């Protein structure tokens, strides 16, 4: 039986997560005595999603005694509560698909390294920046490389270099950072099957499998797993010798070119990327543009460079989701210019108008646009107003369903989103992943179209159960 509209909301598959988050928000508010504070929602959201350090921005709103205890003590009620919440989140995200990761964390927490574990957890919930790319890899790196103490992590350069190196040059590259890890630990982690090997392997998986598919290399004699082992060991520039004798020379050469292209794309200059995102965002946010012929001509020319209404960043998210679907044996979704328009419009509304800080979640819409406002709550009371946004503001004639990623107010206005961190975050969340790869209630009817929108520190992806054969929105 086909699922009803009420069942088909991103929130409906994560009710437990929503309820847990609401309880956590109440607990934070109680710990900080925020009842009656006009900035209560902003403070709680900032702490929950961006760590204790965001309290600095709200010092005037906190009772001095509570502020001092909270900021000076890693075992304060707030920090203990945040660490417990973070551990529950990791457990929920990884216990089913990656039990080895959960076991690794538990062994650190309960073993002789429990002090180190507590320091790393405190560091994460204090600021949180180190886990936003790929928690399954970033957390083990912090635990295993004991020499990266809190002071070193604050400076950031060493960890950033370690991260860039291992995610480009593979597991063997950690030898360059031997000053920061115990030799016996490093030797153990360099072995096939170690925790770090598994984590690096998962980091590379989607791009490796996608490249093999792109080169029409079939998965016979366990070629895919062998190739993944090879890339995890030696990175994008390795020779993948493990499968060289099992495929044609032409296919091997094509595969190397495909894999090496990921290394070339790694870490684009931040300034250039931010500028590109701003420029591309400007292409589609036209309500404030000047109505002149030259502006229109420029806009038309820029529109030609878009991929079904999606800029380069949005297109990459679109491609990564389809690669993820292919890995699970699902067909690629077709691009939808209308769903992309809805996604981008919602991303802009979230950033500029903050409709989710007044009791609703991130599926809410403000009352500041040419659409009906939505206060989306866990009971889905206004769900239909959200699902019907494609028919309300675009030319798509069917409902749509959304997943989103980004920092909450106020940091999302000054941050940016990378395609990998957005998609990896969705893959790590059982509810969001179910939407992308059609698990549970998402199996029938299947999705057929997709559009992505990114604005500053926020990304939205909208899915549709019918192909987009409609005119481009004006």
Secondary structure as GFF3:
##gff-version 3
##sequence-region A 1 474
A	DSSP	three_ten_helix	10	14	.	.	.	ID=ss1
A	DSSP	alpha_helix	15	31	.	.	.	ID=ss2
A	DSSP	alpha_helix	40	50	.	.	.	ID=ss3
A	DSSP	three_ten_helix	52	61	.	.	.	ID=ss4
A	DSSP	alpha_helix	64	72	.	.	.	ID=ss5
A	DSSP	alpha_helix	77	94	.	.	.	ID=ss6
A	DSSP	alpha_helix	99	110	.	.	.	ID=ss7
A	DSSP	alpha_helix	114	126	.	.	.	ID=ss8
A	DSSP	three_ten_helix	129	131	.	.	.	ID=ss9
A	DSSP	alpha_helix	135	144	.	.	.	ID=ss10
A	DSSP	alpha_helix	150	155	.	.	.	ID=ss11
A	DSSP	alpha_helix	157	169	.	.	.	ID=ss12
A	DSSP	three_ten_helix	171	180	.	.	.	ID=ss13
A	DSSP	alpha_helix	183	189	.	.	.	ID=ss14
A	DSSP	alpha_helix	195	214	.	.	.	ID=ss15
A	DSSP	alpha_helix	223	234	.	.	.	ID=ss16
A	DSSP	three_ten_helix	241	246	.	.	.	ID=ss17
A	DSSP	alpha_helix	249	265	.	.	.	ID=ss18
A	DSSP	alpha_helix	270	284	.	.	.	ID=ss19
A	DSSP	alpha_helix	293	304	.	.	.	ID=ss20
A	DSSP	alpha_helix	312	327	.	.	.	ID=ss21
A	DSSP	beta_strand	334	335	.	.	.	ID=ss22
A	DSSP	alpha_helix	337	353	.	.	.	ID=ss23
A	DSSP	three_ten_helix	355	357	.	.	.	ID=ss24
A	DSSP	alpha_helix	383	387	.	.	.	ID=ss25
A	DSSP	alpha_helix	389	393	.	.	.	ID=ss26
A	DSSP	beta_strand	400	406	.	.	.	ID=ss27
A	DSSP	three_ten_helix	411	413	.	.	.	ID=ss28
A	DSSP	alpha_helix	419	428	.	.	.	ID=ss29
A	DSSP	alpha_helix	430	436	.	.	.	ID=ss30
A	DSSP	three_ten_helix	440	442	.	.	.	ID=ss31
A	DSSP	beta_strand	449	455	.	.	.	ID=ss32
A	DSSP	beta_strand	458	464	.	.	.	ID=ss33
###
